[in-house]
């Protein structure tokens, strides 16, 4: 069963390569590859979520947020993972009031996370940074 990211304890600003690598059993090559895929794909995933929110489709919000949460969770607990989980839960419950501010927060958090991931890639994943 997947770990439920129910806290906001970890923000993209607190992301570290060490923590990410621990999530991926220390596989630097996999980390670089997943980061590249995520950076390329997350804008489309976020747009699907945004479209679902605009359309007011609770089930589409749930599915889009769930997919995005799964992708984000490769890199970080809390922060954007928790925000995507909140959106997924709102979709599951059919309660879409308040989704737009969460979507805006998720967008900001993902921008911060991708900055971190791009830096990780540009360094060739050669150092693990802080923990």
C-alpha positions as CSV (number, residue, x, y, z in Angstrom):
1,X,0.0,0.0,0.0
2,X,1.3,3.5,-0.9
3,X,2.4,5.8,1.8
4,X,-0.1,8.6,2.4
5,X,1.5,12.0,2.2
6,X,-0.8,13.6,4.7
7,X,1.6,16.2,6.0
8,X,3.1,19.3,4.5
9,X,6.4,18.8,6.4
10,X,8.6,18.6,3.3
11,X,8.6,21.4,0.8
12,X,10.5,21.5,-2.5
13,X,12.8,24.0,-0.8
14,X,13.8,21.1,1.6
15,X,14.2,18.6,-1.2
16,X,17.6,17.0,-1.3
17,X,19.3,14.6,-3.7
18,X,20.1,12.3,-0.7
19,X,16.5,11.9,0.2
20,X,15.4,11.3,-3.4
21,X,18.2,8.7,-3.9
22,X,17.1,7.0,-0.7
23,X,13.6,6.7,-2.2
24,X,15.1,5.1,-5.3
25,X,17.5,2.7,-3.5
26,X,20.5,4.9,-4.4
27,X,20.1,4.4,-8.1
28,X,21.6,7.7,-9.5
29,X,21.0,6.7,-13.2
30,X,17.3,6.0,-12.4
31,X,17.0,9.2,-10.5
32,X,18.4,11.3,-13.5
33,X,16.1,9.4,-15.9
34,X,13.0,9.8,-13.8
35,X,13.8,13.5,-13.2
36,X,14.0,14.0,-17.0
37,X,10.8,12.2,-17.6
38,X,9.0,14.1,-14.9
39,X,10.3,17.5,-16.1
40,X,9.0,16.7,-19.6
41,X,5.7,15.2,-18.6
42,X,4.5,17.1,-15.5
43,X,3.2,20.2,-17.4
44,X,0.8,18.0,-19.4
45,X,-0.3,16.1,-16.2
46,X,-0.9,19.4,-14.4
47,X,-2.9,20.7,-17.4
48,X,-5.1,17.7,-17.3
49,X,-5.7,18.4,-13.6
50,X,-6.4,22.1,-14.3
51,X,-8.8,21.2,-17.1
52,X,-10.7,18.8,-14.7
53,X,-10.9,21.5,-12.1
54,X,-12.3,24.0,-14.6
55,X,-14.7,21.4,-15.9
56,X,-15.9,20.6,-12.4
57,X,-15.4,16.9,-12.9
58,X,-14.7,15.3,-9.6
59,X,-13.7,12.0,-11.0
60,X,-11.3,13.5,-13.5
61,X,-9.8,15.6,-10.7
62,X,-9.3,12.5,-8.6
63,X,-7.7,10.6,-11.5
64,X,-5.4,13.4,-12.6
65,X,-4.3,14.3,-9.1
66,X,-3.6,10.6,-8.3
67,X,-1.4,10.2,-11.4
68,X,0.5,13.4,-10.6
69,X,0.9,12.4,-7.0
70,X,2.4,9.1,-8.0
71,X,4.9,10.8,-10.3
72,X,5.9,13.4,-7.7
73,X,6.3,10.8,-4.9
74,X,9.3,9.4,-6.7
75,X,11.1,12.5,-5.5
76,X,9.6,13.9,-2.3
77,X,7.1,13.3,0.5
78,X,5.0,16.1,1.7
79,X,5.0,19.4,-0.2
80,X,3.6,18.9,-3.7
81,X,2.9,15.2,-3.0
82,X,0.6,16.2,-0.1
83,X,-1.0,18.9,-2.2
84,X,-1.8,16.5,-5.0
85,X,-3.1,14.1,-2.4
86,X,-5.4,16.8,-1.0
87,X,-6.7,17.4,-4.6
88,X,-7.2,13.7,-5.1
89,X,-9.2,13.4,-1.9
90,X,-11.4,16.3,-2.8
91,X,-12.1,14.7,-6.1
92,X,-12.9,11.4,-4.5
93,X,-15.3,13.1,-2.1
94,X,-16.8,15.2,-4.9
95,X,-16.0,18.3,-3.0
96,X,-14.3,20.7,-5.5
97,X,-14.7,23.9,-3.5
98,X,-11.3,25.2,-2.8
99,X,-9.5,23.3,-5.5
100,X,-8.3,26.3,-7.4
101,X,-6.1,27.7,-4.6
102,X,-4.7,24.2,-4.1
103,X,-4.0,23.9,-7.8
104,X,-2.2,27.3,-7.7
105,X,-0.1,26.1,-4.7
106,X,0.7,22.8,-6.5
107,X,1.8,24.7,-9.6
108,X,4.2,26.8,-7.4
109,X,5.5,23.8,-5.6
110,X,6.2,21.9,-8.9
111,X,8.1,24.8,-10.3
112,X,10.3,24.8,-7.2
113,X,10.7,21.0,-7.4
114,X,11.7,21.1,-11.1
115,X,14.3,23.8,-10.4
116,X,15.8,21.3,-7.9
117,X,15.6,18.4,-10.3
118,X,17.2,20.4,-13.1
119,X,20.1,21.3,-10.9
120,X,20.5,17.7,-9.9
121,X,20.6,16.7,-13.6
122,X,23.0,19.5,-14.5
123,X,25.4,18.3,-11.9
124,X,25.4,14.9,-13.5
125,X,24.0,13.5,-10.3
126,X,27.6,13.4,-9.1
127,X,27.0,14.7,-5.5
128,X,24.3,13.9,-3.0
129,X,24.1,17.3,-1.3
130,X,22.6,17.7,2.1
131,X,20.3,15.3,3.8
